[in-house]
Amino acid sequence: MNEAGNAPIRLLLVDDEEDLVTFLAHRLRKRGIEVAVATCGEDALAAAAHQKFDVAVVDLKMPDIDGITVMERLRKGQPSIEVLMLTG
């Protein structure tokens, strides 16, 4: 539960820049958000196969699977997920 007594937001953070996701995850956790981190599209889809997320923040360009494909596949498995795309 967060400070307001609500269930925390479950966020999936996906970016191939490990330093960026580590920094963002740390800051978001300080605000009571449950954060799972993936540094590639395959890891993000594997995480989503085992856990339900409210929101995903996904990098557009990644070496294995591009962000658009990750978004489409996330939404197939979790239709209510909100997806934000990051671009450099």
N, C-alpha and C positions, 0 to 999 in steps of 0.2 A: 504494500500500500504506500502511496505517496503521502505528502503532508496533508492533502485535502481528504485523505481517506479513500481515494479512488485507486483502482488497479493502475499500475504504471503502464505507460506506453511501451510497447514492445517494438523496437526499431532494429532493422537490418541495415547495416552500413557496408556498402560494397565499393571498394576502390583498390586499384593495384598499387597505389602509393601508401605503403605501410605506415610511414610516419604520420601521414594525414589522418588515416582512420584511427590510429592509436590516440592521437591528440583529440580528435573529435569525440571518440568514444569516452575518453576520460572526462571531458567537459560535460557531455550529455549525462553520464552516470551521476555526476555531482548534482544534477537537477532531477534525479529520481527516475530517469528513463532507463529501461532495461535495454541494453545494447548488445547485439551480436555483430561480430566483425567478420567479413570475408574479403580476401584480397584478390579474388578472381570470381568470374561468373559461375564456374562449376561448384566452388565452395558455397556460394550464395544459394544456389539451387539445392544443394545437399542440406544446408541448414534449414531451408524452408520446407524440406520434405519431413523434417523432424520437429519443427516448432512453428507455431502460428505467429505471424507478425502483423502489427497494425499499419506500419509504415516501412518502406524501404527507400533508402537514399542510394542511388546507383550511378556510378561513373559511366559516361557514355562510351568512352573508348578504353577497352581493356584487351590484353593480348589473347585471351582464350575465346570469350564470347562477348560480343558487344552489348552495351547496356540496353538497347531496344529489345534484343532477343531475351535477355535476362528478365526485363520487365514483362514481356509477353508470357514467358513461361511461369513467372511468379504469379501472375494474374490467373493463369489456368488452374493452378493449384490452390490459390487463395484469392478468390474473386473480389473480396472486400478490401484487399490491401491497397493502400495509397502509395504511389511510387513517385519520387522526386528524382529527376535526372540532373547529374552534375556534368559540366563540361569544363575543359581547361581553357 
